[in-house]
């Protein structure tokens, strides 16, 4: 199944430490889950306001466990985050 996950940063979360960025890169680079797309969400001024990822997993429970390991989520940077089943109609 495909899932889309979006996390929206808390206001004032402008400076993410380099070590946390390395952890996030490692999280996205893991070889066990197929990640179809991932990247920052930006507002009209170009400021990073969140992150979105589309990935494959066997079940919603497994998908929730996977995103629960997000370094940004564990660092409490998100004001809100959501996981949705995603149906890719074009790609």
Backbone as XML, in Angstrom:
<?xml version="1.0"?>
<chain id="A" units="angstrom">
  <residue number="1" name="UNK">
    <atom name="N" x="0.829" y="-1.173" z="0.000"/>
    <atom name="CA" x="0.000" y="0.000" z="0.000"/>
    <atom name="C" x="0.874" y="1.236" z="0.000"/>
  </residue>
  <residue number="2" name="UNK">
    <atom name="N" x="0.333" y="2.301" z="-0.571"/>
    <atom name="CA" x="1.024" y="3.588" z="-0.548"/>
    <atom name="C" x="0.444" y="4.463" z="0.560"/>
  </residue>
  <residue number="3" name="UNK">
    <atom name="N" x="1.322" y="5.218" z="1.194"/>
    <atom name="CA" x="0.921" y="6.152" z="2.238"/>
    <atom name="C" x="1.566" y="7.504" z="1.982"/>
  </residue>
  <residue number="4" name="UNK">
    <atom name="N" x="0.837" y="8.556" z="2.319"/>
    <atom name="CA" x="1.375" y="9.916" z="2.291"/>
    <atom name="C" x="1.388" y="10.410" z="3.729"/>
  </residue>
  <residue number="5" name="UNK">
    <atom name="N" x="2.517" y="10.935" z="4.118"/>
    <atom name="CA" x="2.661" y="11.461" z="5.471"/>
    <atom name="C" x="3.113" y="12.903" z="5.371"/>
  </residue>
  <residue number="6" name="UNK">
    <atom name="N" x="2.450" y="13.781" z="6.106"/>
    <atom name="CA" x="2.802" y="15.189" z="6.144"/>
    <atom name="C" x="2.973" y="15.625" z="7.589"/>
  </residue>
  <residue number="7" name="UNK">
    <atom name="N" x="4.060" y="16.337" z="7.829"/>
    <atom name="CA" x="4.298" y="16.927" z="9.134"/>
    <atom name="C" x="4.443" y="18.417" z="8.962"/>
  </residue>
  <residue number="8" name="UNK">
    <atom name="N" x="3.771" y="19.188" z="9.821"/>
    <atom name="CA" x="3.802" y="20.643" z="9.741"/>
    <atom name="C" x="4.572" y="21.184" z="10.942"/>
  </residue>
  <residue number="9" name="UNK">
    <atom name="N" x="5.648" y="21.910" z="10.661"/>
    <atom name="CA" x="6.537" y="22.391" z="11.715"/>
    <atom name="C" x="5.851" y="23.398" z="12.631"/>
  </residue>
  <residue number="10" name="UNK">
    <atom name="N" x="6.252" y="23.386" z="13.881"/>
    <atom name="CA" x="5.780" y="24.393" z="14.829"/>
    <atom name="C" x="6.312" y="25.754" z="14.406"/>
  </residue>
  <residue number="11" name="UNK">
    <atom name="N" x="5.547" y="26.826" z="14.618"/>
    <atom name="CA" x="6.060" y="28.167" z="14.315"/>
    <atom name="C" x="7.368" y="28.416" z="15.060"/>
  </residue>
  <residue number="12" name="UNK">
    <atom name="N" x="8.294" y="29.040" z="14.378"/>
    <atom name="CA" x="9.588" y="29.347" z="14.984"/>
    <atom name="C" x="10.609" y="28.240" z="14.863"/>
  </residue>
  <residue number="13" name="UNK">
    <atom name="N" x="10.271" y="27.168" z="14.171"/>
    <atom name="CA" x="11.212" y="26.063" z="13.976"/>
    <atom name="C" x="12.025" y="26.344" z="12.719"/>
  </residue>
  <residue number="14" name="UNK">
    <atom name="N" x="12.904" y="27.327" z="12.823"/>
    <atom name="CA" x="13.675" y="27.757" z="11.662"/>
    <atom name="C" x="15.071" y="27.157" z="11.608"/>
  </residue>
  <residue number="15" name="UNK">
    <atom name="N" x="15.610" y="26.819" z="12.761"/>
    <atom name="CA" x="16.990" y="26.361" z="12.809"/>
    <atom name="C" x="17.041" y="24.918" z="13.297"/>
  </residue>
  <residue number="16" name="UNK">
    <atom name="N" x="17.135" y="23.993" z="12.338"/>
    <atom name="CA" x="17.227" y="22.573" z="12.677"/>
    <atom name="C" x="18.703" y="22.203" z="12.747"/>
  </residue>
  <residue number="17" name="UNK">
    <atom name="N" x="19.107" y="21.604" z="13.836"/>
    <atom name="CA" x="20.527" y="21.323" z="14.051"/>
    <atom name="C" x="21.081" y="20.395" z="12.963"/>
  </residue>
  <residue number="18" name="UNK">
    <atom name="N" x="22.355" y="20.567" z="12.632"/>
    <atom name="CA" x="22.983" y="19.691" z="11.632"/>
    <atom name="C" x="22.912" y="18.212" z="12.012"/>
  </residue>
  <residue number="19" name="UNK">
    <atom name="N" x="23.050" y="17.884" z="13.293"/>
    <atom name="CA" x="22.998" y="16.476" z="13.689"/>
    <atom name="C" x="21.595" y="15.903" z="13.483"/>
  </residue>
  <residue number="20" name="UNK">
    <atom name="N" x="20.570" y="16.710" z="13.714"/>
    <atom name="CA" x="19.203" y="16.257" z="13.474"/>
    <atom name="C" x="18.952" y="16.093" z="11.976"/>
  </residue>
  <residue number="21" name="UNK">
    <atom name="N" x="19.534" y="16.957" z="11.168"/>
    <atom name="CA" x="19.412" y="16.824" z="9.717"/>
    <atom name="C" x="20.086" y="15.545" z="9.229"/>
  </residue>
  <residue number="22" name="UNK">
    <atom name="N" x="21.220" y="15.192" z="9.810"/>
    <atom name="CA" x="21.900" y="13.934" z="9.467"/>
    <atom name="C" x="21.005" y="12.753" z="9.847"/>
  </residue>
  <residue number="23" name="UNK">
    <atom name="N" x="20.398" y="12.809" z="11.031"/>
    <atom name="CA" x="19.488" y="11.749" z="11.458"/>
    <atom name="C" x="18.314" y="11.613" z="10.484"/>
  </residue>
  <residue number="24" name="UNK">
    <atom name="N" x="17.785" y="12.747" z="10.024"/>
    <atom name="CA" x="16.665" y="12.722" z="9.080"/>
    <atom name="C" x="17.089" y="12.118" z="7.742"/>
  </residue>
  <residue number="25" name="UNK">
    <atom name="N" x="18.283" y="12.440" z="7.289"/>
    <atom name="CA" x="18.799" y="11.861" z="6.040"/>
    <atom name="C" x="18.965" y="10.353" z="6.185"/>
  </residue>
  <residue number="26" name="UNK">
    <atom name="N" x="19.496" y="9.925" z="7.310"/>
    <atom name="CA" x="19.634" y="8.488" z="7.571"/>
    <atom name="C" x="18.266" y="7.800" z="7.598"/>
  </residue>
  <residue number="27" name="UNK">
    <atom name="N" x="17.295" y="8.440" z="8.221"/>
    <atom name="CA" x="15.935" y="7.902" z="8.295"/>
    <atom name="C" x="15.361" y="7.714" z="6.888"/>
  </residue>
  <residue number="28" name="UNK">
    <atom name="N" x="15.545" y="8.694" z="6.026"/>
    <atom name="CA" x="15.013" y="8.624" z="4.661"/>
    <atom name="C" x="15.816" y="7.683" z="3.767"/>
  </residue>
  <residue number="29" name="UNK">
    <atom name="N" x="17.054" y="7.389" z="4.151"/>
    <atom name="CA" x="17.930" y="6.551" z="3.326"/>
    <atom name="C" x="17.864" y="5.069" z="3.677"/>
  </residue>
  <residue number="30" name="UNK">
    <atom name="N" x="17.074" y="4.720" z="4.663"/>
    <atom name="CA" x="17.021" y="3.315" z="5.084"/>
    <atom name="C" x="16.608" y="2.441" z="3.893"/>
  </residue>
  <residue number="31" name="UNK">
    <atom name="N" x="17.097" y="1.207" z="3.826"/>
    <atom name="CA" x="16.866" y="0.368" z="2.652"/>
    <atom name="C" x="15.608" y="-0.510" z="2.695"/>
  </residue>
  <residue number="32" name="UNK">
    <atom name="N" x="14.887" y="-0.539" z="3.806"/>
    <atom name="CA" x="13.799" y="-1.502" z="3.959"/>
    <atom name="C" x="12.436" y="-1.016" z="3.462"/>
  </residue>
  <residue number="33" name="UNK">
    <atom name="N" x="12.227" y="0.283" z="3.450"/>
    <atom name="CA" x="10.951" y="0.864" z="3.037"/>
    <atom name="C" x="11.183" y="1.604" z="1.724"/>
  </residue>
  <residue number="34" name="UNK">
    <atom name="N" x="10.311" y="1.367" z="0.734"/>
    <atom name="CA" x="10.423" y="2.097" z="-0.527"/>
    <atom name="C" x="9.773" y="3.460" z="-0.359"/>
  </residue>
  <residue number="35" name="UNK">
    <atom name="N" x="10.594" y="4.490" z="-0.446"/>
    <atom name="CA" x="10.102" y="5.862" z="-0.369"/>
    <atom name="C" x="10.025" y="6.386" z="-1.793"/>
  </residue>
  <residue number="36" name="UNK">
    <atom name="N" x="8.838" y="6.729" z="-2.234"/>
    <atom name="CA" x="8.626" y="7.196" z="-3.606"/>
    <atom name="C" x="8.965" y="8.667" z="-3.772"/>
  </residue>
  <residue number="37" name="UNK">
    <atom name="N" x="8.700" y="9.458" z="-2.758"/>
    <atom name="CA" x="8.983" y="10.893" z="-2.804"/>
    <atom name="C" x="9.081" y="11.405" z="-1.382"/>
  </residue>
  <residue number="38" name="UNK">
    <atom name="N" x="9.943" y="12.378" z="-1.168"/>
    <atom name="CA" x="10.068" y="13.008" z="0.148"/>
    <atom name="C" x="10.714" y="14.359" z="-0.026"/>
  </residue>
  <residue number="39" name="UNK">
    <atom name="N" x="10.268" y="15.322" z="0.752"/>
    <atom name="CA" x="10.876" y="16.637" z="0.693"/>
    <atom name="C" x="10.120" y="17.654" z="1.511"/>
  </residue>
  <residue number="40" name="UNK">
    <atom name="N" x="10.702" y="18.853" z="1.604"/>
    <atom name="CA" x="10.091" y="19.901" z="2.417"/>
    <atom name="C" x="8.848" y="20.488" z="1.751"/>
  </residue>
  <residue number="41" name="UNK">
    <atom name="N" x="7.946" y="20.961" z="2.592"/>
    <atom name="CA" x="6.813" y="21.775" z="2.151"/>
    <atom name="C" x="7.192" y="23.220" z="2.447"/>
  </residue>
  <residue number="42" name="UNK">
    <atom name="N" x="6.967" y="24.100" z="1.484"/>
    <atom name="CA" x="7.347" y="25.508" z="1.636"/>
    <atom name="C" x="6.139" y="26.409" z="1.418"/>
  </residue>
  <residue number="43" name="UNK">
    <atom name="N" x="6.107" y="27.520" z="2.137"/>
    <atom name="CA" x="5.029" y="28.478" z="1.943"/>
    <atom name="C" x="5.340" y="29.390" z="0.762"/>
  </residue>
  <residue number="44" name="UNK">
    <atom name="N" x="4.472" y="30.385" z="0.533"/>
    <atom name="CA" x="4.621" y="31.260" z="-0.624"/>
    <atom name="C" x="5.912" y="32.074" z="-0.621"/>
  </residue>
  <residue number="45" name="UNK">
    <atom name="N" x="6.534" y="32.247" z="0.536"/>
    <atom name="CA" x="7.794" y="32.982" z="0.609"/>
    <atom name="C" x="9.014" y="32.064" z="0.473"/>
  </residue>
  <residue number="46" name="UNK">
    <atom name="N" x="8.784" y="30.758" z="0.408"/>
    <atom name="CA" x="9.875" y="29.801" z="0.298"/>
    <atom name="C" x="10.339" y="29.249" z="1.623"/>
  </residue>
  <residue number="47" name="UNK">
    <atom name="N" x="9.716" y="29.693" z="2.711"/>
    <atom name="CA" x="10.093" y="29.220" z="4.046"/>
    <atom name="C" x="9.611" y="27.782" z="4.232"/>
  </residue>
  <residue number="48" name="UNK">
    <atom name="N" x="10.465" y="26.955" z="4.777"/>
    <atom name="CA" x="10.113" y="25.559" z="5.065"/>
    <atom name="C" x="9.087" y="25.526" z="6.193"/>
  </residue>
  <residue number="49" name="UNK">
    <atom name="N" x="7.948" y="24.885" z="5.921"/>
    <atom name="CA" x="6.875" y="24.808" z="6.911"/>
    <atom name="C" x="6.525" y="23.372" z="7.286"/>
  </residue>
  <residue number="50" name="UNK">
    <atom name="N" x="7.120" y="22.422" z="6.596"/>
    <atom name="CA" x="6.809" y="21.036" z="6.894"/>
    <atom name="C" x="7.542" y="20.080" z="5.986"/>
  </residue>
  <residue number="51" name="UNK">
    <atom name="N" x="7.069" y="18.854" z="5.975"/>
    <atom name="CA" x="7.687" y="17.795" z="5.199"/>
    <atom name="C" x="6.606" y="16.856" z="4.716"/>
  </residue>
  <residue number="52" name="UNK">
    <atom name="N" x="6.788" y="16.298" z="3.526"/>
    <atom name="CA" x="5.858" y="15.314" z="2.999"/>
    <atom name="C" x="6.644" y="14.133" z="2.470"/>
  </residue>
  <residue number="53" name="UNK">
    <atom name="N" x="6.083" y="12.946" z="2.652"/>
    <atom name="CA" x="6.730" y="11.734" z="2.173"/>
    <atom name="C" x="5.644" y="10.787" z="1.660"/>
  </residue>
  <residue number="54" name="UNK">
    <atom name="N" x="5.914" y="10.151" z="0.519"/>
    <atom name="CA" x="5.045" y="9.104" z="-0.021"/>
    <atom name="C" x="5.875" y="7.831" z="-0.020"/>
  </residue>
  <residue number="55" name="UNK">
    <atom name="N" x="5.350" y="6.793" z="0.617"/>
    <atom name="CA" x="6.127" y="5.563" z="0.774"/>
    <atom name="C" x="5.217" y="4.346" z="0.737"/>
  </residue>
  <residue number="56" name="UNK">
    <atom name="N" x="5.825" y="3.188" z="0.542"/>
    <atom name="CA" x="5.108" y="1.920" z="0.520"/>
    <atom name="C" x="5.289" y="1.207" z="1.859"/>
  </residue>
  <residue number="57" name="UNK">
    <atom name="N" x="4.204" y="0.575" z="2.313"/>
    <atom name="CA" x="4.312" y="-0.287" z="3.489"/>
    <atom name="C" x="3.189" y="-1.305" z="3.462"/>
  </residue>
  <residue number="58" name="UNK">
    <atom name="N" x="3.321" y="-2.360" z="4.255"/>
    <atom name="CA" x="2.382" y="-3.482" z="4.245"/>
    <atom name="C" x="1.026" y="-3.170" z="4.866"/>
  </residue>
  <residue number="59" name="UNK">
    <atom name="N" x="1.017" y="-2.314" z="5.883"/>
    <atom name="CA" x="-0.228" y="-2.028" z="6.600"/>
    <atom name="C" x="-0.164" y="-0.648" z="7.224"/>
  </residue>
  <residue number="60" name="UNK">
    <atom name="N" x="-1.313" y="-0.144" z="7.622"/>
    <atom name="CA" x="-1.349" y="1.164" z="8.276"/>
    <atom name="C" x="-0.574" y="1.126" z="9.598"/>
  </residue>
  <residue number="61" name="UNK">
    <atom name="N" x="-0.716" y="0.055" z="10.356"/>
    <atom name="CA" x="0.023" y="-0.052" z="11.619"/>
    <atom name="C" x="1.526" y="0.023" z="11.384"/>
  </residue>
  <residue number="62" name="UNK">
    <atom name="N" x="2.001" y="-0.683" z="10.358"/>
    <atom name="CA" x="3.430" y="-0.653" z="10.037"/>
    <atom name="C" x="3.850" y="0.729" z="9.556"/>
  </residue>
  <residue number="63" name="UNK">
    <atom name="N" x="2.998" y="1.383" z="8.783"/>
    <atom name="CA" x="3.296" y="2.740" z="8.303"/>
    <atom name="C" x="3.365" y="3.718" z="9.473"/>
  </residue>
  <residue number="64" name="UNK">
    <atom name="N" x="2.439" y="3.588" z="10.418"/>
    <atom name="CA" x="2.461" y="4.457" z="11.598"/>
    <atom name="C" x="3.719" y="4.236" z="12.432"/>
  </residue>
  <residue number="65" name="UNK">
    <atom name="N" x="4.132" y="2.982" z="12.560"/>
    <atom name="CA" x="5.364" y="2.681" z="13.304"/>
    <atom name="C" x="6.573" y="3.291" z="12.609"/>
  </residue>
  <residue number="66" name="UNK">
    <atom name="N" x="6.593" y="3.219" z="11.277"/>
    <atom name="CA" x="7.707" y="3.786" z="10.518"/>
    <atom name="C" x="7.794" y="5.294" z="10.733"/>
  </residue>
  <residue number="67" name="UNK">
    <atom name="N" x="6.701" y="6.027" z="10.528"/>
    <atom name="CA" x="6.770" y="7.482" z="10.684"/>
    <atom name="C" x="6.983" y="7.877" z="12.137"/>
  </residue>
  <residue number="68" name="UNK">
    <atom name="N" x="6.611" y="6.999" z="13.062"/>
    <atom name="CA" x="6.868" y="7.275" z="14.475"/>
    <atom name="C" x="8.341" y="7.362" z="14.804"/>
  </residue>
  <residue number="69" name="UNK">
    <atom name="N" x="9.188" y="6.822" z="13.933"/>
    <atom name="CA" x="10.637" y="6.904" z="14.114"/>
    <atom name="C" x="11.254" y="8.138" z="13.469"/>
  </residue>
  <residue number="70" name="UNK">
    <atom name="N" x="10.438" y="9.005" z="12.888"/>
    <atom name="CA" x="10.961" y="10.223" z="12.257"/>
    <atom name="C" x="11.753" y="11.055" z="13.278"/>
  </residue>
  <residue number="71" name="UNK">
    <atom name="N" x="12.980" y="11.414" z="12.948"/>
    <atom name="CA" x="13.768" y="12.231" z="13.875"/>
    <atom name="C" x="13.107" y="13.572" z="14.208"/>
  </residue>
  <residue number="72" name="UNK">
    <atom name="N" x="12.448" y="14.205" z="13.241"/>
    <atom name="CA" x="11.773" y="15.479" z="13.515"/>
    <atom name="C" x="10.591" y="15.272" z="14.455"/>
  </residue>
  <residue number="73" name="UNK">
    <atom name="N" x="9.876" y="14.168" z="14.291"/>
    <atom name="CA" x="8.752" y="13.870" z="15.176"/>
    <atom name="C" x="9.262" y="13.582" z="16.586"/>
  </residue>
  <residue number="74" name="UNK">
    <atom name="N" x="10.305" y="12.777" z="16.689"/>
    <atom name="CA" x="10.870" y="12.467" z="18.008"/>
    <atom name="C" x="11.436" y="13.709" z="18.685"/>
  </residue>
  <residue number="75" name="UNK">
    <atom name="N" x="11.898" y="14.688" z="17.885"/>
    <atom name="CA" x="12.436" y="15.937" z="18.438"/>
    <atom name="C" x="11.328" y="16.951" z="18.743"/>
  </residue>
  <residue number="76" name="UNK">
    <atom name="N" x="10.067" y="16.549" z="18.533"/>
    <atom name="CA" x="8.900" y="17.379" z="18.825"/>
    <atom name="C" x="8.893" y="18.688" z="18.021"/>
  </residue>
  <residue number="77" name="UNK">
    <atom name="N" x="9.274" y="18.599" z="16.740"/>
    <atom name="CA" x="9.288" y="19.779" z="15.881"/>
    <atom name="C" x="7.956" y="20.027" z="15.181"/>
  </residue>
  <residue number="78" name="UNK">
    <atom name="N" x="7.075" y="19.042" z="15.168"/>
    <atom name="CA" x="5.824" y="19.173" z="14.418"/>
    <atom name="C" x="4.672" y="19.659" z="15.300"/>
  </residue>
  <residue number="79" name="UNK">
    <atom name="N" x="3.942" y="20.644" z="14.778"/>
    <atom name="CA" x="2.709" y="21.084" z="15.421"/>
    <atom name="C" x="1.605" y="20.083" z="15.122"/>
  </residue>
  <residue number="80" name="UNK">
    <atom name="N" x="1.679" y="19.474" z="13.959"/>
    <atom name="CA" x="0.677" y="18.511" z="13.528"/>
    <atom name="C" x="1.321" y="17.595" z="12.492"/>
  </residue>
  <residue number="81" name="UNK">
    <atom name="N" x="0.871" y="16.361" z="12.455"/>
    <atom name="CA" x="1.328" y="15.442" z="11.418"/>
    <atom name="C" x="0.205" y="14.473" z="11.114"/>
  </residue>
  <residue number="82" name="UNK">
    <atom name="N" x="0.124" y="14.065" z="9.853"/>
    <atom name="CA" x="-0.974" y="13.210" z="9.411"/>
    <atom name="C" x="-0.467" y="12.120" z="8.485"/>
  </residue>
  <residue number="83" name="UNK">
    <atom name="N" x="-1.085" y="10.953" z="8.578"/>
    <atom name="CA" x="-0.785" y="9.830" z="7.708"/>
    <atom name="C" x="-2.069" y="9.458" z="6.960"/>
  </residue>
  <residue number="84" name="UNK">
    <atom name="N" x="-1.954" y="9.328" z="5.645"/>
    <atom name="CA" x="-3.096" y="8.988" z="4.808"/>
    <atom name="C" x="-2.724" y="7.838" z="3.877"/>
  </residue>
  <residue number="85" name="UNK">
    <atom name="N" x="-3.690" y="6.969" z="3.602"/>
    <atom name="CA" x="-3.503" y="6.028" z="2.513"/>
    <atom name="C" x="-3.565" y="6.846" z="1.221"/>
  </residue>
  <residue number="86" name="UNK">
    <atom name="N" x="-2.676" y="6.541" z="0.282"/>
    <atom name="CA" x="-2.552" y="7.335" z="-0.935"/>
    <atom name="C" x="-2.778" y="6.461" z="-2.140"/>
  </residue>
  <residue number="87" name="UNK">
    <atom name="N" x="-3.616" y="6.923" z="-3.064"/>
    <atom name="CA" x="-3.853" y="6.202" z="-4.310"/>
    <atom name="C" x="-3.224" y="7.008" z="-5.441"/>
  </residue>
  <residue number="88" name="UNK">
    <atom name="N" x="-2.166" y="6.492" z="-6.005"/>
    <atom name="CA" x="-1.463" y="7.158" z="-7.100"/>
    <atom name="C" x="-2.196" y="6.862" z="-8.412"/>
  </residue>
  <residue number="89" name="UNK">
    <atom name="N" x="-2.841" y="7.856" z="-8.967"/>
    <atom name="CA" x="-3.615" y="7.653" z="-10.188"/>
    <atom name="C" x="-2.836" y="7.969" z="-11.456"/>
  </residue>
  <residue number="90" name="UNK">
    <atom name="N" x="-1.669" y="8.567" z="-11.320"/>
    <atom name="CA" x="-0.904" y="8.953" z="-12.507"/>
    <atom name="C" x="0.409" y="8.191" z="-12.615"/>
  </residue>
  <residue number="91" name="UNK">
    <atom name="N" x="1.194" y="8.127" z="-11.542"/>
    <atom name="CA" x="2.520" y="7.532" z="-11.597"/>
    <atom name="C" x="2.466" y="6.100" z="-11.404"/>
  </residue>
</chain>
